[in-house]
Amino acid sequence: MDERMKFVSRLLEGDRMSEVCREFGISRKTGHKIWNRYREVGLKGLTDRSRRPARFANRIPLQIEKLILRTKQEKGNWGAPKIRERLMRLHPDIPTPAKSTIHAVLDRAGLVKRRKKRRYRAQGTNLRSSQAPNDLWCADYKGEFMLGNGQYCYPLTISDHESRYLLTCEGLETTKEEFAFGVFEKTFLEYGLPHAIRTDNGAPFSSVQALFGLSKLSVWWLRLGIDIERIEPGHPEQNGRHERLHLTLKKETTKPPAQTILQQQMKFDDFIEEYNKQRPHQALEMKYPAEVYRPSSRPYDGLPEVQYPFHDRTIMVTDCGRICIRGKKINFSKVFAGQSVGIKEIDDGIWLVSFMEYDLGYFDEESINFEPLENPFGPKGQKVLPMSPV
C-alpha cells in the first residue's frame, strides 16, 4: 500500500502520468486505476479500511488507563481488585472504574494470563448450488509467493460461482483482516451484494478462537444480509471452481513473478480482462464469463440499521466483547464489538441473546456466564426467527 501512496504523491507533485508509470514499471491503465481510486475516495482508497466502530461503549479516559497500566507495572502480581483499591485510595477525586473494566484494560495490554480454553473446531456448513449470477460468490487467498524484490504477495480473489466471472484479484501485502475489508467493500460497490459467500475456515474469513468460528469480516457480511458458507477442513474440492481458477491464475501471472507489487497487480488486471472477456469456458458452452455475469440487483449502501422490536433491550457490545446490563458485565465475543444485539428475559434473570435473526445463546445475571446454543452456522444449523412475535 505504501507504494501506491508514493505513486499518487508523485502525480500530486505535478509529474506526468506516463513518466511516473514508466518509473514504477506499470502500464498507464494500471496507473489511471490507482489515480481514479484516489480521486474517488482519497487516501483511504489506497490503504487499509478499518471497520472499527465510530464509538465504543464503556471507554474510559486515556489518563485513567495509563494509571492502571502504571500500577500494574509497579505491582506485577496485582490483579484488578487490588489495582482498583489502590486507585481509590491514591486518587479519591477520580471516578474509579469497575474491576471488570480494569481487567479489560489489562487484557488489551496483554497483561492478563489466560486460562486455556477449549478451541472452536472448524467445520463446514450447508453448501448450496447456484442458479443465477450473485447467488453465490467464492473467495480465498491464492497461496503467497515472493516478488522479485523479496516482498511477499498475497492475492485475494473473489469469483461468481455461477458465471465463473472473476470479480476481484487484489495483490495484498498481508492477510490481515483490515485489508480484506477494503477489497470486499470495493467489490460490493462495483458489483452489488451476493446472497452468500463461500470460503474456507482460515483467517480472516473465520476465527477458531471466536464464538461459532466467526470473524469480524463474516459478522460484517451477516449485517449486509449475506449468508456465510464454509467448506469442510481438508476438502478444497468443495470450492473446486475457485481452486481451478487459482491454478490458472498461478500459471499465467506468477511464473515468473513481477518485481514489485504494483507491477504484479498489473499482471493480475490483465489476467482478469482476458479471463472474463476473451477466454471461452467449456462449462459455459464456450461463452465468456462476461457474457453470462450480470451485476447484483442488491446495491451496497453501507450497513443497515438492526432493530429488535420483539426483544426487551438492544445493547451495543463493548470493544472488549462484553454485554453490560444492570451493572453486570458478561463476556460475549470480541468479533461483535460495536455491534447491536437484542436481549430478551425469558425467565427471572435468564436472558436470550440474538444477533439479527440468529439466536446465539443465554446468560444468567447470577453467574454472568454466556452459554452458546447449537451453532446456527454449522452443518445442521437453521435460522430461527426471534424477531417474530411468535
C-alpha positions as CSV (number, residue, x, y, z in Angstrom):
1,M,0.0,0.0,0.0
2,D,2.9,2.4,0.7
3,E,4.0,2.0,-2.9
4,R,0.5,3.1,-4.1
5,M,0.7,6.2,-1.9
6,K,4.2,7.1,-3.3
7,F,2.8,6.7,-6.8
8,V,-0.1,9.2,-6.1
9,S,2.3,11.6,-4.3
10,R,4.4,11.9,-7.5
11,L,1.3,12.7,-9.5
12,L,0.2,15.3,-6.9
13,E,3.6,16.9,-7.3
14,G,2.9,17.5,-10.9
15,D,4.8,14.7,-12.6
16,R,3.3,13.3,-15.8
17,M,1.3,10.1,-15.6
18,S,3.4,8.4,-18.4
19,E,6.7,9.3,-16.7
20,V,5.6,8.1,-13.3
21,C,4.2,4.8,-14.7
22,R,7.4,4.2,-16.6
23,E,9.4,4.8,-13.4
24,F,7.2,2.4,-11.3
25,G,7.2,-0.2,-14.1
26,I,3.5,-0.3,-14.7
27,S,1.1,0.4,-17.5
28,R,-0.8,3.7,-17.8
29,K,-4.0,1.7,-17.5
30,T,-3.0,0.5,-14.0
31,G,-1.7,4.0,-13.2
32,H,-5.0,5.6,-14.1
33,K,-6.8,2.9,-12.0
34,I,-4.8,3.9,-8.9
35,W,-5.3,7.6,-9.6
36,N,-9.0,7.3,-10.1
37,R,-9.4,5.3,-6.9
38,Y,-7.6,8.1,-5.1
39,R,-9.8,10.8,-6.6
40,E,-13.0,8.9,-5.7
41,V,-12.3,8.1,-2.1
42,G,-9.0,9.8,-1.1
43,L,-6.1,8.2,0.8
44,K,-8.4,5.5,2.3
45,G,-8.8,4.0,-1.1
46,L,-5.0,3.3,-1.1
47,T,-4.7,2.0,2.5
48,D,-6.4,-0.3,4.9
49,R,-10.1,0.3,5.5
50,S,-10.9,-0.4,9.2
51,R,-14.3,-1.4,10.2
52,R,-13.6,-0.2,13.7
53,P,-16.9,1.3,15.1
54,A,-17.0,5.1,15.4
55,R,-17.5,4.8,19.2
56,F,-17.4,2.1,21.8
57,A,-19.5,1.5,24.9
58,N,-17.7,1.9,28.3
59,R,-14.5,3.5,27.0
60,I,-12.6,5.1,30.0
61,P,-10.4,8.2,29.7
62,L,-6.9,7.6,28.4
63,Q,-5.4,9.1,31.6
64,I,-7.1,6.5,33.8
65,E,-5.9,3.7,31.5
66,K,-2.3,5.0,31.9
67,L,-2.7,5.0,35.7
68,I,-4.0,1.4,35.6
69,L,-1.1,0.2,33.5
70,R,1.5,2.1,35.5
71,T,0.2,0.5,38.7
72,K,0.4,-2.9,37.1
73,Q,4.0,-2.3,36.1
74,E,4.8,-1.4,39.7
75,K,2.9,-4.2,41.2
76,G,3.2,-7.0,38.6
77,N,1.4,-9.7,40.7
78,W,-1.7,-7.5,41.5
79,G,-5.0,-8.1,39.8
80,A,-7.9,-5.8,39.0
81,P,-9.4,-5.8,42.6
82,K,-6.1,-4.6,44.3
83,I,-5.4,-2.1,41.5
84,R,-8.9,-0.6,41.9
85,E,-8.4,-0.3,45.6
86,R,-5.1,1.5,45.2
87,L,-6.6,3.9,42.7
88,M,-9.5,4.7,45.1
89,R,-7.0,5.5,47.9
90,L,-4.5,7.5,45.9
91,H,-7.0,9.3,43.7
92,P,-10.3,9.7,45.6
93,D,-11.3,12.6,43.4
94,I,-11.2,10.5,40.2
95,P,-14.2,8.2,39.4
96,T,-12.9,4.7,39.8
97,P,-13.6,2.1,37.1
98,A,-15.2,-1.2,37.9
99,K,-13.0,-4.2,38.4
100,S,-14.1,-5.7,35.1
101,T,-13.2,-2.5,33.3
102,I,-9.7,-2.5,34.8
103,H,-9.4,-6.2,33.9
104,A,-10.3,-5.3,30.3
105,V,-7.6,-2.6,30.2
106,L,-5.0,-5.1,31.4
107,D,-6.3,-7.7,28.9
108,R,-6.0,-5.3,26.0
109,A,-2.4,-4.5,27.0
110,G,-1.5,-8.3,27.1
111,L,-1.0,-8.3,30.9
112,V,-3.6,-11.0,31.8
113,K,-2.7,-14.6,31.9
114,R,-5.5,-16.5,30.3
115,R,-6.7,-20.0,31.1
116,K,-6.5,-22.4,28.3
117,K,-9.9,-22.6,26.7
118,R,-11.5,-25.2,24.5
119,R,-11.0,-24.1,21.0
120,Y,-13.7,-24.0,18.4
121,R,-13.3,-26.9,16.0
122,A,-13.6,-25.8,12.4
123,Q,-16.4,-27.4,10.4
124,G,-18.2,-27.0,7.2
125,T,-21.7,-25.5,6.7
126,N,-24.5,-26.5,4.4
127,L,-23.5,-25.7,0.8
128,R,-25.8,-24.5,-1.9
129,S,-25.8,-24.8,-5.7
130,S,-26.1,-21.5,-7.6
131,Q,-28.8,-21.0,-10.2
132,A,-28.0,-17.4,-11.3
133,P,-25.2,-14.9,-11.0
134,N,-24.7,-13.5,-7.5
135,D,-26.5,-16.4,-5.8
136,L,-23.0,-17.4,-4.5
137,W,-19.6,-15.8,-4.6
138,C,-16.4,-17.7,-3.7
139,A,-13.4,-16.1,-2.0
140,D,-9.9,-17.2,-1.0
141,Y,-6.3,-16.2,-0.9
142,K,-4.2,-17.8,-3.5
143,G,-1.0,-19.0,-1.8
144,E,1.5,-16.3,-1.1
145,F,4.6,-16.0,-3.3
146,M,7.7,-13.9,-3.4
147,L,8.1,-11.0,-5.7
148,G,11.3,-10.1,-7.5
149,N,12.2,-7.5,-4.8
150,G,11.8,-10.1,-2.0
151,Q,8.4,-8.9,-0.8
152,Y,5.6,-11.4,-0.4
153,C,2.3,-11.0,-2.2
154,Y,-1.0,-12.5,-1.0
155,P,-3.6,-12.4,-3.8
156,L,-7.2,-12.1,-2.6
157,T,-9.6,-13.4,-5.2
158,I,-13.4,-13.3,-5.4
159,S,-15.4,-15.0,-8.2
160,D,-19.0,-15.6,-9.0
161,H,-19.9,-19.3,-8.7
162,E,-22.5,-19.5,-11.5
163,S,-20.8,-17.5,-14.3
164,R,-17.1,-18.1,-13.3
165,Y,-16.7,-14.3,-13.5
166,L,-13.6,-13.1,-11.7
167,L,-14.8,-10.1,-9.7
168,T,-11.5,-9.3,-7.9
169,C,-7.9,-10.3,-7.8
170,E,-6.1,-7.9,-5.5
171,G,-2.4,-8.3,-4.6
172,L,-2.0,-7.6,-0.9
173,E,1.0,-7.4,1.4
174,T,-0.7,-9.4,4.2
175,T,-3.8,-11.5,5.0
176,K,-4.8,-9.2,7.9
177,E,-8.5,-8.6,8.3
178,E,-8.5,-4.8,7.7
179,F,-7.0,-5.2,4.2
180,A,-9.7,-7.7,3.3
181,F,-12.5,-5.3,4.3
182,G,-11.3,-2.7,1.8
183,V,-11.2,-5.2,-1.0
184,F,-14.6,-6.6,-0.3
185,E,-16.1,-3.1,0.1
186,K,-14.7,-2.0,-3.3
187,T,-16.1,-5.2,-4.9
188,F,-19.5,-4.6,-3.3
189,L,-19.6,-1.0,-4.5
190,E,-18.8,-2.1,-8.1
191,Y,-21.0,-5.3,-8.4
192,G,-23.5,-5.1,-5.6
193,L,-24.1,-7.8,-2.9
194,P,-24.3,-11.6,-3.3
195,H,-26.7,-13.8,-1.5
196,A,-23.9,-15.9,0.0
197,I,-20.1,-16.1,0.1
198,R,-18.3,-19.4,0.3
199,T,-14.8,-19.6,1.9
200,D,-12.5,-22.0,3.8
201,N,-12.1,-21.8,7.6
202,G,-8.9,-19.7,7.6
203,A,-8.4,-16.2,8.7
204,P,-9.8,-13.6,8.0
205,F,-12.9,-15.5,7.0
206,S,-13.2,-17.4,10.2
207,S,-11.6,-17.5,13.7
208,V,-11.2,-20.6,15.7
209,Q,-10.9,-18.6,18.9
210,A,-14.3,-16.8,18.4
211,L,-17.9,-17.7,19.0
212,F,-19.0,-20.2,16.4
213,G,-15.8,-19.6,14.5
214,L,-17.0,-16.1,13.3
215,S,-14.7,-13.3,12.4
216,K,-15.3,-9.5,12.2
217,L,-15.4,-9.9,8.5
218,S,-18.0,-12.6,8.5
219,V,-20.1,-10.7,11.0
220,W,-20.0,-7.7,8.7
221,W,-21.3,-9.9,5.9
222,L,-24.1,-11.1,8.0
223,R,-25.0,-7.4,8.8
224,L,-25.2,-6.9,5.0
225,G,-27.6,-9.8,4.6
226,I,-25.0,-12.1,3.1
227,D,-25.2,-15.8,4.2
228,I,-21.8,-17.4,5.1
229,E,-20.8,-20.8,3.7
230,R,-17.6,-22.7,4.8
231,I,-16.2,-25.8,3.2
232,E,-15.1,-28.7,5.4
233,P,-11.5,-28.6,6.5
234,G,-9.3,-30.7,4.2
235,H,-11.9,-30.6,1.4
236,P,-10.8,-27.9,-1.1
237,E,-12.9,-29.7,-3.8
238,Q,-16.0,-28.2,-2.2
239,N,-14.7,-24.9,-3.6
240,G,-13.5,-26.6,-6.7
241,R,-14.3,-24.0,-9.3
242,H,-12.4,-21.4,-7.4
243,E,-9.5,-23.7,-6.8
244,R,-9.3,-24.4,-10.6
245,L,-9.2,-20.6,-11.1
246,H,-6.3,-20.4,-8.8
247,L,-4.3,-22.9,-10.8
248,T,-4.8,-20.9,-14.0
249,L,-4.0,-17.7,-12.2
250,K,-0.8,-19.1,-10.7
251,K,0.3,-20.4,-14.1
252,E,-0.3,-17.3,-16.1
253,T,0.6,-14.5,-13.6
254,T,3.3,-15.7,-11.2
255,K,5.7,-17.7,-13.3
256,P,7.8,-15.6,-13.2
257,P,6.6,-13.1,-10.6
258,A,6.8,-9.3,-11.2
259,Q,9.4,-7.2,-9.5
260,T,7.1,-5.1,-7.3
261,I,3.5,-5.4,-6.1
262,L,2.3,-2.7,-8.4
263,Q,3.8,-4.5,-11.4
264,Q,2.3,-7.7,-10.1
265,Q,-1.1,-6.0,-9.9
266,M,-0.8,-5.0,-13.5
267,K,-0.4,-8.7,-14.4
268,F,-3.5,-9.5,-12.3
269,D,-5.5,-6.8,-14.0
270,D,-4.5,-8.1,-17.5
271,F,-5.5,-11.6,-16.4
272,I,-8.9,-10.5,-15.2
273,E,-9.6,-8.8,-18.5
274,E,-8.6,-11.9,-20.5
275,Y,-10.2,-14.4,-18.2
276,N,-13.6,-12.6,-18.2
277,K,-13.8,-11.3,-21.8
278,Q,-11.6,-13.4,-24.0
279,R,-11.3,-16.9,-22.6
280,P,-14.1,-19.3,-23.5
281,H,-15.3,-21.7,-20.8
282,Q,-16.4,-25.2,-21.6
283,A,-18.8,-25.3,-18.7
284,L,-20.4,-22.2,-20.1
285,E,-20.9,-23.7,-23.5
286,M,-17.8,-21.8,-24.7
287,K,-19.2,-18.5,-23.6
288,Y,-17.1,-15.8,-21.9
289,P,-17.9,-15.2,-18.2
290,A,-18.7,-11.6,-19.1
291,E,-21.4,-12.8,-21.4
292,V,-23.1,-14.6,-18.5
293,Y,-22.5,-12.4,-15.5
294,R,-24.7,-9.5,-14.5
295,P,-24.2,-7.2,-11.5
296,S,-26.4,-7.8,-8.5
297,S,-29.7,-6.1,-8.1
298,R,-28.8,-5.6,-4.4
299,P,-26.7,-2.4,-4.2
300,Y,-24.2,-1.9,-1.4
301,D,-25.4,1.2,0.6
302,G,-23.4,0.6,3.8
303,L,-24.6,-1.2,6.9
304,P,-28.4,-1.2,7.5
305,E,-29.7,-0.5,11.0
306,V,-30.5,-3.5,13.1
307,Q,-33.7,-3.4,15.2
308,Y,-35.1,-5.9,17.7
309,P,-38.7,-5.0,18.2
310,F,-39.6,-8.2,20.0
311,H,-36.7,-8.2,22.4
312,D,-36.6,-6.3,25.8
313,R,-33.4,-4.4,25.0
314,T,-31.0,-3.5,22.3
315,I,-27.4,-3.4,23.6
316,M,-24.1,-2.4,21.9
317,V,-21.4,-5.0,22.6
318,T,-18.3,-3.2,24.1
319,D,-14.9,-3.1,22.4
320,C,-13.7,-5.9,24.7
321,G,-16.7,-8.1,23.6
322,R,-19.0,-7.8,26.6
323,I,-22.7,-7.2,27.2
324,C,-23.4,-4.8,30.0
325,I,-26.7,-4.9,31.9
326,R,-27.8,-3.9,35.4
327,G,-24.2,-3.4,36.5
328,K,-23.2,-6.9,35.2
329,K,-20.6,-7.5,32.5
330,I,-21.0,-10.7,30.5
331,N,-18.1,-11.9,28.4
332,F,-19.6,-12.4,24.9
333,S,-17.4,-12.2,21.9
334,K,-14.9,-9.6,20.5
335,V,-16.0,-10.2,16.9
336,F,-19.3,-8.5,17.8
337,A,-17.5,-5.4,19.2
338,G,-19.5,-2.3,18.3
339,Q,-22.5,-4.4,17.0
340,S,-26.0,-4.2,18.5
341,V,-27.6,-7.4,19.8
342,G,-31.1,-8.0,21.1
343,I,-31.6,-9.5,24.6
344,K,-34.8,-10.9,26.0
345,E,-35.5,-12.0,29.5
346,I,-37.1,-15.4,29.2
347,D,-37.1,-16.3,32.9
348,D,-36.1,-14.5,36.1
349,G,-32.5,-13.3,35.4
350,I,-32.1,-15.6,32.4
351,W,-31.6,-13.7,29.1
352,L,-31.6,-14.8,25.4
353,V,-29.0,-13.1,23.2
354,S,-29.8,-12.7,19.5
355,F,-27.9,-11.1,16.6
356,M,-30.2,-10.2,13.7
357,E,-32.3,-13.3,13.0
358,Y,-29.9,-15.7,14.9
359,D,-30.4,-16.8,18.5
360,L,-26.8,-17.2,19.8
361,G,-27.2,-18.3,23.5
362,Y,-28.2,-17.4,27.0
363,F,-26.7,-15.8,30.1
364,D,-27.9,-15.5,33.7
365,E,-27.3,-12.5,35.8
366,E,-26.1,-14.5,38.8
367,S,-23.2,-16.4,37.2
368,I,-22.7,-13.8,34.4
369,N,-21.7,-16.7,32.1
370,F,-22.7,-16.8,28.5
371,E,-23.7,-20.3,27.3
372,P,-23.9,-20.6,23.5
373,L,-26.7,-22.5,21.7
374,E,-26.1,-25.0,18.9
375,N,-24.0,-23.4,16.2
376,P,-26.6,-21.7,13.9
377,F,-24.0,-21.5,11.2
378,G,-22.9,-25.2,11.4
379,P,-23.8,-28.0,9.0
380,K,-27.2,-28.6,10.7
381,G,-27.8,-25.1,11.8
382,Q,-31.0,-23.4,10.8
383,K,-32.1,-19.8,11.1
384,V,-34.5,-19.1,13.9
385,L,-36.8,-16.1,13.9
386,P,-36.6,-14.4,17.4
387,M,-37.7,-11.1,15.9
388,S,-41.1,-12.5,15.1
389,P,-43.9,-12.1,17.6
390,V,-44.4,-15.9,17.9
